[in-house]
Amino acid sequence: MAKCRFCGEELENGAAFCSNCGSKVEADANSDRSFSDEINDKINDFTNTTDTTSEYSAQDIGSNKVMAVFSYLGILVLIPVFAAKNSPFARFHANQGIVLAISEIVINLVISVLSGFPAIGWLFTLIGGIADVAFLVFVIIGIINAVNGKAKELPVIGKIRILK
């Protein structure tokens, strides 16, 4: 139940005034949802991607989690590509890692070129920094999925397939 922002008294649903102090109730005060609840919902929507874990055997997942983690560590993506080429779980994560690495390289090249323009270079440098943080978040999401034995696509780029 919502509370009065002035005295902390619980408000009845739809109340226009607080029954304790008489303060006018703001429209947002009638909502039981907090700002953090809304942020959590947005994060969950963003990370709520396709989960294909059920398509992989428990033995494959259990024996290839480390290989899956390597997939998100830059050039180390080559380890699962070649060392675990018969593991569908490792190949799933290797594909995610390759797509992430290619995306990062392409975006950083574009940002580098655009940062060279004198008048607006600072803006693209800032955008590049934000993009780097976003890629780090994707790496963390991928590693967490791999360690937990999940085959969940990364947000935004996860549907792209390079490895079959």
C-alpha positions in Angstrom: 0.0 0.0 0.0 1.2 3.6 -0.7 2.3 5.9 2.0 1.9 9.7 2.5 5.0 11.4 1.5 4.7 13.9 4.4 3.7 11.8 7.4 4.2 8.2 6.3 0.6 7.2 7.0 -0.7 4.4 4.8 -3.1 5.7 2.1 -6.3 4.1 1.0 -6.4 3.2 -2.7 -7.7 6.2 -4.7 -7.4 8.6 -1.8 -7.1 12.3 -2.8 -6.0 13.4 0.7 -4.1 11.8 3.5 -6.5 10.8 6.3 -3.8 11.6 9.0 -2.3 15.0 8.0 -4.7 16.1 5.2 -1.9 16.5 2.6 -2.9 16.3 -1.0 -1.9 12.9 -2.5 0.1 13.1 -5.7 -1.0 10.8 -8.5 2.2 8.7 -8.2 1.7 8.2 -4.5 -1.2 5.9 -5.1 1.0 3.5 -7.0 2.5 0.6 -5.1 5.4 0.4 -7.5 8.6 2.2 -6.6 11.2 3.6 -9.0 13.5 0.7 -8.3 10.7 -1.8 -9.2 10.3 0.0 -12.6 14.1 -0.1 -13.2 14.1 -3.8 -12.3 11.3 -4.4 -14.7 13.2 -2.6 -17.5 16.4 -4.7 -16.8 14.4 -7.9 -16.8 12.7 -7.0 -20.1 16.1 -6.2 -21.6 17.7 -9.5 -20.4 14.6 -11.6 -21.0 16.0 -13.3 -24.1 15.5 -16.7 -25.7 16.6 -19.6 -23.4 17.4 -22.8 -25.3 19.1 -24.6 -22.4 16.6 -27.5 -22.7 18.0 -28.3 -26.1 21.4 -29.3 -24.6 22.3 -32.4 -22.6 23.2 -32.0 -18.9 26.4 -33.9 -19.6 27.4 -31.5 -22.4 26.6 -28.5 -20.2 28.4 -29.8 -17.2 31.6 -30.7 -19.0 31.8 -27.6 -21.2 31.0 -24.6 -18.9 34.7 -23.5 -18.8 34.8 -23.6 -22.6 31.7 -21.5 -22.7 33.2 -18.9 -20.3 36.3 -18.6 -22.7 33.8 -17.6 -25.4 33.4 -14.2 -23.8 37.1 -13.4 -23.2 38.1 -11.8 -26.5 40.5 -13.8 -28.6 40.1 -16.8 -26.2 36.8 -17.5 -28.1 39.0 -19.5 -30.4 39.6 -22.1 -27.6 36.0 -23.4 -27.6 35.7 -23.0 -31.4 38.6 -25.5 -31.9 38.9 -27.5 -28.6 35.2 -28.1 -28.1 33.9 -28.2 -31.6 31.7 -31.3 -30.9 29.9 -29.6 -28.0 26.7 -27.9 -29.0 26.7 -25.9 -25.7 30.2 -24.6 -26.1 29.5 -23.8 -29.8 26.3 -21.8 -28.8 28.4 -19.7 -26.4 31.3 -19.4 -28.9 28.8 -18.0 -31.4 27.6 -15.5 -28.9 31.2 -14.5 -28.1 32.2 -14.2 -31.8 29.2 -12.0 -32.5 30.0 -9.9 -29.5 33.7 -9.5 -30.5 32.8 -8.6 -34.1 30.2 -6.1 -33.0 32.7 -4.5 -30.6 35.4 -4.3 -33.3 33.1 -2.7 -35.9 31.6 -0.2 -33.5 35.0 0.8 -32.1 36.4 1.3 -35.6 33.4 3.5 -36.5 33.7 5.5 -33.3 37.5 5.9 -33.9 36.9 7.3 -37.3 34.1 9.6 -36.2 36.1 10.8 -33.2 38.6 12.4 -35.5 36.2 15.1 -36.6 37.3 18.3 -34.8 33.9 19.8 -34.0 32.1 16.7 -32.8 34.9 14.3 -32.0 34.3 14.6 -28.3 30.7 13.4 -28.7 31.8 10.2 -30.4 34.5 9.6 -27.8 31.8 9.8 -25.2 29.6 7.4 -27.2 32.5 5.1 -27.6 33.0 5.0 -23.8 29.3 4.2 -23.3 29.5 1.5 -25.9 32.5 -0.1 -24.1 30.5 -0.2 -20.9 27.7 -1.8 -22.8 30.0 -4.5 -24.2 31.4 -5.2 -20.7 27.8 -5.7 -19.5 27.2 -8.1 -22.3 30.4 -10.0 -21.4 29.3 -10.3 -17.8 25.8 -11.5 -18.9 27.3 -14.1 -21.1 29.7 -15.4 -18.5 27.0 -15.6 -15.9 24.8 -17.6 -18.3 27.7 -19.9 -19.1 28.6 -20.5 -15.5 25.0 -21.2 -14.6 24.7 -23.7 -17.5 22.2 -21.6 -19.4 22.1 -21.2 -23.2 20.4 -17.7 -23.2 21.0 -15.3 -26.1 22.6 -12.0 -25.3 20.4 -9.0 -25.5 20.2 -7.2 -28.9 22.8 -9.3 -30.8 22.0 -12.8 -29.5 19.9 -13.9 -32.5 22.8 -13.5 -35.0 24.3 -16.9 -36.0 27.8 -17.3 -37.4 28.6 -20.8 -36.1 26.2 -23.6 -36.9 
